[in-house]
Amino acid sequence: MITHSIFGYTKTGAPVTAYKLENSSGASAVVLDYGCTIQSLLVQNAQGGFTDVVEGYDSFIEYETGGDYLGAAIGRVANRIGNAEFTLSGKTFRLVKNDGANHLHGGLRGFDKYIWDAVTEGEKLVFSRLSPDGEENYPGNLSVKISYMLTEDCALCISYDAQTDADTIINLTNHSYFKLSSEKSALAHSLQIFAEQFTECDEGCLPTGRILPVAGTPFDFRQPKILGQDIGLDDEQLQRGHGYDHNFVLSDTAYMKKAAVLESLDTGIRMTTLTTLPGLQVYSANFLTDRPGKGGKTISYRGSVCLETQVFPNGMAFGHFPSPVLKKNAHYHQETVYRFEIF
């Protein structure tokens, strides 16, 4: 079932609509048409109640002014582009530098800062917009659809589709901050990542092109491990990311890859992440500052974790990275599933 209501108004007076997807068990997801933002995600816990497992705000003004991409769709290109430029078909495109010397999450006004058109197709909520040629200096008119569906077995399914009339680059993801317990930090959660390797980053959290083994490092989550167990170790990569802010190279070769399993012993909630994409950015909210969140709860530094499915960051700089290029008239399609259960 999908219902909708007005969530608030932008500074210019445009209405922002909240769409509620609900299954028969009472689990629900609330998604805003502003940035295709997941505002809440209520799932059953082991105590017989429901836990909201994503960070967010109660009012729209906090989304408009708060920053940090809480729950938002990210595009055209998620993550970082080195020196804020890339060369495609012999032409260099220079983007805004909004993360030191680099370009981050689509620029000053990425996909997270637009109101999208929305329609319902049965149990699916479909957002769409046209990103015009030259938006944030990206080439090509890019037609984008992002779809959400909450299944009866409590999986939030996100589909990304796009087409362009000129060669461009694209890397779409969702930037939800997950916290499976209302009482305990995500650093207390258990995390397993199905990756033998991760991409090394420099001092600006930008991949250097080197792909390193996780074995023998704080990045080894091949077996379930408490997220915060090694975050304080004297490790150069942890220091460069100010914690975890790294891309993991997913080992699964299936079309729909098993990427990660996050668990809270406090609530008994398990979240399994699956995706068609080759990489997973694990971000331990190292730059998130303390602030009021939903229901009087505090959103805190390192209190939550992002599991952002993606192609590898700065992919245009390295031929051995998966390419973010979308050719003219080709179809872009990727899927990510966050599946919830009680263990």
C-alpha positions as CSV (number, residue, x, y, z in Angstrom):
1,M,0.0,0.0,0.0
2,I,1.3,3.5,-0.9
3,T,-0.2,6.7,0.6
4,H,1.1,10.3,0.4
5,S,0.9,13.5,2.3
6,I,2.5,16.9,2.4
7,F,5.8,16.8,4.3
8,G,6.7,20.5,4.1
9,Y,7.5,23.4,1.8
10,T,10.8,24.6,0.3
11,K,12.1,28.1,0.8
12,T,10.5,29.1,-2.5
13,G,7.1,27.6,-1.4
14,A,7.2,24.4,-3.4
15,P,5.4,21.5,-1.7
16,V,7.4,18.4,-0.7
17,T,5.4,15.2,-0.6
18,A,6.1,12.2,1.6
19,Y,5.1,8.8,0.2
20,K,4.5,5.9,2.6
21,L,5.1,2.3,1.5
22,E,3.7,-0.2,3.9
23,N,3.4,-4.0,3.9
24,S,0.9,-6.2,5.7
25,S,3.2,-6.8,8.7
26,G,3.2,-3.0,9.4
27,A,6.7,-2.4,8.2
28,S,7.0,0.9,6.3
29,A,9.2,3.2,4.4
30,V,8.6,6.9,4.0
31,V,10.3,8.5,0.9
32,L,10.3,12.2,0.0
33,D,10.0,13.4,-3.5
34,Y,12.8,15.9,-2.6
35,G,16.0,14.0,-3.4
36,C,14.1,10.6,-3.5
37,T,15.1,10.7,0.2
38,I,14.3,7.8,2.6
39,Q,13.0,9.7,5.6
40,S,12.1,6.6,7.7
41,L,12.3,2.8,7.5
42,L,10.4,1.0,10.2
43,V,11.1,-2.8,10.5
44,Q,10.2,-5.4,13.0
45,N,12.5,-6.0,15.9
46,A,13.0,-9.1,18.2
47,Q,11.0,-7.4,21.0
48,G,7.8,-7.5,19.0
49,G,7.8,-3.8,18.1
50,F,9.3,-1.7,15.2
51,T,12.6,0.2,14.9
52,D,13.3,3.0,12.6
53,V,16.6,2.0,11.1
54,V,17.6,5.1,9.2
55,E,18.7,8.5,10.4
56,G,16.6,11.5,9.4
57,Y,14.6,14.6,10.3
58,D,11.0,15.3,11.3
59,S,10.7,18.6,9.3
60,F,11.6,19.5,5.8
61,I,13.6,22.6,6.6
62,E,16.2,20.4,8.3
63,Y,16.7,18.5,5.0
64,E,17.0,21.7,3.1
65,T,19.6,23.2,5.4
66,G,21.1,20.2,7.2
67,G,23.4,18.7,4.6
68,D,25.1,15.4,4.8
69,Y,22.8,13.7,2.3
70,L,20.7,11.8,4.9
71,G,18.8,9.1,3.0
72,A,19.1,10.9,-0.3
73,A,19.6,9.6,-3.9
74,I,23.1,10.7,-5.1
75,G,23.9,11.7,-8.7
76,R,24.9,12.2,-11.4
77,V,28.0,10.7,-9.9
78,A,28.2,9.5,-6.4
79,N,31.4,9.8,-4.4
80,R,34.5,11.6,-5.6
81,I,36.0,12.7,-8.9
82,G,39.7,13.6,-8.7
83,N,40.6,17.2,-9.4
84,A,36.9,17.7,-10.2
85,E,37.4,16.9,-13.9
86,F,37.2,14.0,-16.3
87,T,38.0,13.4,-20.0
88,L,35.4,11.7,-22.2
89,S,35.5,11.3,-26.0
90,G,38.5,13.6,-26.1
91,K,36.9,16.5,-24.2
92,T,37.7,17.5,-20.7
93,F,34.8,18.4,-18.4
94,R,35.6,20.6,-15.4
95,L,33.2,20.3,-12.4
96,V,32.9,22.2,-9.2
97,K,35.4,21.5,-6.4
98,N,33.1,20.9,-3.4
99,D,35.3,18.5,-1.5
100,G,38.8,20.1,-1.3
101,A,40.3,19.7,-4.7
102,N,37.7,17.1,-5.7
103,H,34.1,16.9,-6.9
104,L,31.7,15.1,-4.5
105,H,28.2,13.6,-4.9
106,G,27.2,15.4,-8.0
107,G,28.2,18.9,-7.1
108,L,26.7,22.0,-5.5
109,R,23.2,20.9,-6.5
110,G,23.1,17.2,-7.1
111,F,20.1,14.9,-7.5
112,D,19.5,15.1,-3.7
113,K,18.5,18.7,-4.0
114,Y,15.6,18.5,-6.6
115,I,12.0,17.7,-6.3
116,W,11.3,14.7,-8.5
117,D,8.2,13.7,-10.4
118,A,6.5,10.7,-8.7
119,V,4.0,8.1,-9.8
120,T,2.8,4.8,-8.3
121,E,2.9,1.6,-10.4
122,G,1.1,-1.0,-8.3
123,E,3.3,-1.5,-5.2
124,K,6.2,0.4,-6.7
125,L,6.9,4.1,-6.3
126,V,8.7,5.6,-9.3
127,F,10.5,9.0,-9.2
128,S,11.8,10.6,-12.4
129,R,13.5,13.7,-13.6
130,L,15.4,15.0,-16.6
131,S,18.9,16.2,-15.8
132,P,19.6,18.6,-18.6
133,D,22.8,18.8,-20.6
134,G,25.3,21.0,-18.7
135,E,23.8,20.5,-15.3
136,E,26.7,20.8,-12.9
137,N,28.7,20.7,-16.2
138,Y,28.0,17.0,-17.0
139,P,27.3,16.3,-20.6
140,G,24.1,14.9,-22.1
141,N,20.4,15.2,-21.3
142,L,20.0,12.4,-18.8
143,S,16.6,10.9,-18.2
144,V,16.5,9.2,-14.8
145,K,14.1,6.9,-12.9
146,I,14.5,5.7,-9.3
147,S,12.0,3.2,-8.1
148,Y,11.3,2.0,-4.5
149,M,9.3,-1.1,-3.5
150,L,8.8,-2.6,0.0
151,T,8.1,-6.3,-0.3
152,E,6.0,-8.5,2.0
153,D,9.2,-10.2,3.3
154,C,10.5,-6.8,4.3
155,A,13.0,-6.0,1.6
156,L,13.4,-2.4,0.4
157,C,14.2,-2.7,-3.3
158,I,15.7,0.2,-5.2
159,S,16.0,0.3,-9.0
160,Y,18.0,2.9,-11.0
161,D,17.3,3.5,-14.7
162,A,18.7,6.1,-17.0
163,Q,19.3,7.0,-20.7
164,T,21.3,9.8,-22.3
165,D,21.4,11.5,-25.7
166,A,25.2,12.0,-25.4
167,D,28.0,10.0,-23.8
168,T,28.2,10.9,-20.1
169,I,29.1,9.3,-16.8
170,I,26.8,8.1,-14.1
171,N,27.0,6.4,-10.6
172,L,23.8,6.4,-8.7
173,T,23.4,5.4,-5.1
174,N,21.4,6.0,-1.9
175,H,23.0,7.7,1.1
176,S,21.0,6.3,4.0
177,Y,22.7,6.3,7.4
178,F,21.7,3.0,9.0
179,K,21.3,2.4,12.7
180,L,19.6,-0.8,13.6
181,S,19.1,0.2,17.3
182,S,17.5,3.3,18.7
183,E,19.8,3.1,21.8
184,K,23.2,1.9,20.6
185,S,25.7,3.3,18.0
186,A,26.2,1.5,14.8
187,L,29.8,1.0,15.9
188,A,28.3,-1.7,18.2
189,H,26.7,-3.5,15.3
190,S,28.2,-6.6,13.7
191,L,29.2,-6.1,10.0
192,Q,30.2,-8.7,7.4
193,I,31.4,-7.5,4.0
194,F,31.8,-10.0,1.1
195,A,35.0,-8.5,-0.2
196,E,38.6,-9.7,-0.4
197,Q,39.9,-6.3,-1.5
198,F,39.4,-2.6,-1.1
199,T,40.6,0.5,-2.9
200,E,43.4,2.5,-1.3
201,C,42.6,6.2,-0.8
202,D,44.8,9.2,-0.4
203,E,44.6,12.0,2.2
204,G,41.4,13.4,0.4
205,C,39.6,10.0,0.6
206,L,40.2,9.7,-3.2
207,P,41.1,6.2,-4.6
208,T,44.8,6.1,-5.7
209,G,44.1,3.3,-8.2
210,R,45.7,0.6,-6.0
211,I,43.5,-2.3,-5.0
212,L,44.7,-3.8,-1.6
213,P,43.9,-7.1,0.1
214,V,41.7,-6.8,3.3
215,A,43.6,-9.7,4.9
216,G,45.7,-8.6,7.9
217,T,44.1,-5.1,7.9
218,P,41.3,-3.3,9.8
219,F,39.3,-3.6,6.6
220,D,38.9,-7.4,6.9
221,F,35.2,-8.0,7.5
222,R,35.1,-11.3,5.7
223,Q,33.8,-12.8,8.9
224,P,31.3,-10.8,11.0
225,K,33.1,-8.2,13.2
226,I,32.0,-5.4,15.4
227,L,32.2,-2.3,13.2
228,G,34.0,-0.2,15.8
229,Q,36.4,-3.0,16.9
230,D,39.4,-1.7,14.8
231,I,38.3,1.8,13.9
232,G,40.8,3.4,16.4
233,L,43.8,1.5,15.3
234,D,47.0,3.2,14.1
235,D,46.5,2.5,10.5
236,E,47.3,4.9,7.6
237,Q,44.1,4.1,5.6
238,L,41.9,4.6,8.7
239,Q,43.6,7.9,9.3
240,R,43.1,9.1,5.8
241,G,39.4,8.2,5.9
242,H,39.0,9.5,9.5
243,G,37.6,6.0,10.0
244,Y,36.0,3.9,7.4
245,D,35.2,5.8,4.2
246,H,36.4,3.3,1.6
247,N,35.2,1.3,-1.4
248,F,35.2,-2.4,-1.0
249,V,35.6,-4.6,-4.1
250,L,32.7,-7.1,-4.0
251,S,33.8,-10.7,-4.5
252,D,30.5,-12.1,-5.6
253,T,30.3,-12.5,-9.4
254,A,26.6,-13.1,-9.6
255,Y,24.3,-10.6,-11.2
256,M,22.7,-9.8,-7.8
257,K,25.7,-9.8,-5.4
258,K,25.7,-10.3,-1.7
259,A,27.5,-7.3,-0.4
260,A,27.1,-7.0,3.3
261,V,25.3,-8.1,6.5
262,L,24.7,-5.7,9.3
263,E,23.3,-6.9,12.6
264,S,22.3,-5.4,16.0
265,L,22.3,-7.7,19.0
266,D,20.3,-5.1,20.8
267,T,17.2,-5.3,18.5
268,G,17.8,-8.6,16.8
269,I,17.6,-6.9,13.4
270,R,19.7,-8.2,10.5
271,M,20.0,-6.2,7.3
272,T,21.4,-7.9,4.2
273,T,22.6,-5.7,1.3
274,L,22.5,-7.1,-2.2
275,T,23.3,-5.2,-5.4
276,T,24.1,-5.5,-9.1
277,L,26.9,-3.0,-8.6
278,P,30.6,-4.0,-8.2
279,G,31.5,-1.8,-5.2
280,L,30.3,-0.9,-1.7
281,Q,31.4,2.3,0.0
282,V,31.4,1.8,3.8
283,Y,31.2,5.2,5.6
284,S,31.2,5.3,9.4
285,A,29.7,8.8,9.6
286,N,33.1,10.3,10.4
287,F,32.2,13.8,9.3
288,L,28.6,13.7,10.7
289,T,28.2,16.3,13.5
290,D,25.8,15.9,16.4
291,R,22.4,17.4,15.8
292,P,18.7,16.8,16.6
293,G,17.1,14.0,14.7
294,K,13.7,12.3,14.5
295,G,11.6,11.9,17.6
296,G,13.9,13.9,19.8
297,K,16.8,11.5,19.2
298,T,20.3,12.8,18.5
299,I,22.1,12.1,15.2
300,S,25.6,11.6,16.3
301,Y,29.2,11.4,15.1
302,R,29.9,7.8,14.1
303,G,26.4,6.8,15.4
304,S,25.4,5.2,12.1
305,V,26.9,3.7,9.0
306,C,26.3,4.1,5.2
307,L,26.5,1.1,2.9
308,E,26.5,2.8,-0.5
309,T,26.5,0.5,-3.5
310,Q,28.4,1.9,-6.5
311,V,30.9,1.7,-9.2
312,F,34.4,2.5,-7.8
313,P,35.0,6.2,-7.1
314,N,37.2,8.2,-9.5
315,G,36.6,5.5,-12.1
316,M,37.5,7.7,-15.1
317,A,41.1,8.0,-13.9
318,F,41.9,4.3,-13.9
319,G,41.3,1.8,-16.8
320,H,41.2,-1.2,-14.5
321,F,38.3,0.3,-12.5
322,P,34.7,-0.5,-13.6
323,S,33.7,2.3,-16.0
324,P,31.0,4.9,-15.1
325,V,30.5,5.8,-18.8
326,L,27.0,5.6,-20.1
327,K,27.0,5.7,-23.9
328,K,24.5,7.7,-26.0
329,N,21.1,5.9,-26.2
330,A,22.4,3.0,-24.0
331,H,20.2,2.0,-21.0
332,Y,21.6,2.2,-17.4
333,H,20.0,-0.2,-15.0
334,Q,21.2,-1.2,-11.5
335,E,19.5,-2.6,-8.4
336,T,20.1,-2.5,-4.7
337,V,18.1,-4.4,-2.0
338,Y,18.2,-3.9,1.7
339,R,16.5,-7.0,3.2
340,F,15.5,-7.1,6.9
341,E,14.8,-10.1,9.2
342,I,15.0,-11.0,12.9
343,F,17.7,-13.3,14.0
